[in-house]
Amino acid sequence: MSAGAQLMSIESVPMKELAGALERTRPFADVPADALESLSVVDRVTAQAGATLMEPGKGPLHYWLVLDGECRADRVEADGSLSTVGTAQSGEAFGETPFLTGKTHAMFLVTAVRDSLLLRFTADQFWGLMACCPEARKVILADMAMRLHAHQAEALHREKLVSLGTLAAGLMHELHNPGSAAKRAASQLRENLLKLQDLSLRSASKPKTPDQMQCMHNLLQHAMKGCHCSAMSSVEQADAEEKLAEWLQDAGVENAFTIAPSLVEIGFEQEELKCAREYFDAKSFSDALNWLEALVSSVSLVCSIEESISRVSDLAMAVKKFAYDDRSPVKDLDVHDSLQSTITILGHKLRIKQIGVEKRFEASPSVIHTRGSALSQVWTNLIDNAADASPMQGQIEIATWTEPANGNGTDPGWLAVSITDHGPGIPADVLPRIFEAFFTTKPQGSGTGLGLEIVHRIVTQKFGGKIDVESQPGNTRFLVRLPLSGIPAGNGAGPKTK
């Protein structure tokens, strides 16, 4: 017996002795005394503050009426923390929802906030009360409707927070790499600028001939024309670096093997550098080549910073498309862009499990005209679920194609999107219920049971589309079909689906 249970005492009391107390409660305020004759005896529970009345996942179920005191219902999260769901004060009742929704165990942890006096009805007594007391039944059903509405609103809010958390976590990791690269490049660039200044001052102290000036001008033009030369294989690049380094070393250039890779990377060859060797003395030639390497390295670092900032801009654009794809009431929406933005956002999660994504974007056209919204939320849920289901180093396939109209006036033609993973699959007994609200097979606190219900609602109601799923061990495929003709003005739901 738990410590919470030890704080309770239970006694059986005839209902006729409770008539006065029942009149002061919501469910029984209008119930005639003779209507309760079938309930001859009921449990009266005296609970000290901290006493546990119900525990999640455990039975048997009871319907509770608070005569005096206060009780609180909490959700037990995955990390063991508690989130308050609601409270019941003197004169209020709780515990009807599990009975009326077909549950066999409690959903929340219910405890006494302070010393309380309660009545406890068994399952048979509860159903007898529902059958014989229409006045009580009306209040009980109203309480259930209110609690379900509050639970749904709270669950929807949690689902949004989970999506936002997934988005934010992925985005932060995505931004970290280009941000760190830009920071490293900027730090190295500062060192290069100091080196360039020192070499430039040393060079400026010596007069230059026209040939020397023209040679340096040509080398400068090459250095500034681009970030990288044509790509070479690793062997080709290593050979070119070694050849140039040996030539520079033979010419007495300081740091020959350090500066050669930077010069090769941007496309310099011996032939272009011969003018400097011809027109400068040995010491000046070494200074000139080290100056050129510092300049080339600085250009490469600037290119690295540009690439990093471009990556950040790409991520920002992906988030913008993800977050604001529903702000325009009527628009053309490119499904391929929507899918790619979602893949970008979830890129970090995919890389953690080393999951490959094979894209076969063959839909033509890939643009649908619609006044629907939140399509990115569909892809996020489906791809995120596929990633969760996939094993390490798994593979997800995302394919698109078009299905032309069959000639029937009600068939608009479809843009189809399939998302396939190779995880354990969805059990056959679960498959028919996956689009039900609040249905989840995830551990308590890990899922709200609304992700796929929201997906189904967006696809069918906002886009007038269809969604199907096929699953067996090693292969689960969600298939979304969106009407190519879009949704006619004034029709918020689109065609009905089976």
Summary of the structure (lengths in Angstrom):
residues: 498
radius of gyration: 35.7
end to end distance: 50.6
largest distance: 119.2
contacts: 1491
relative contact order: 0.08
helix: 49%
strand: 19%
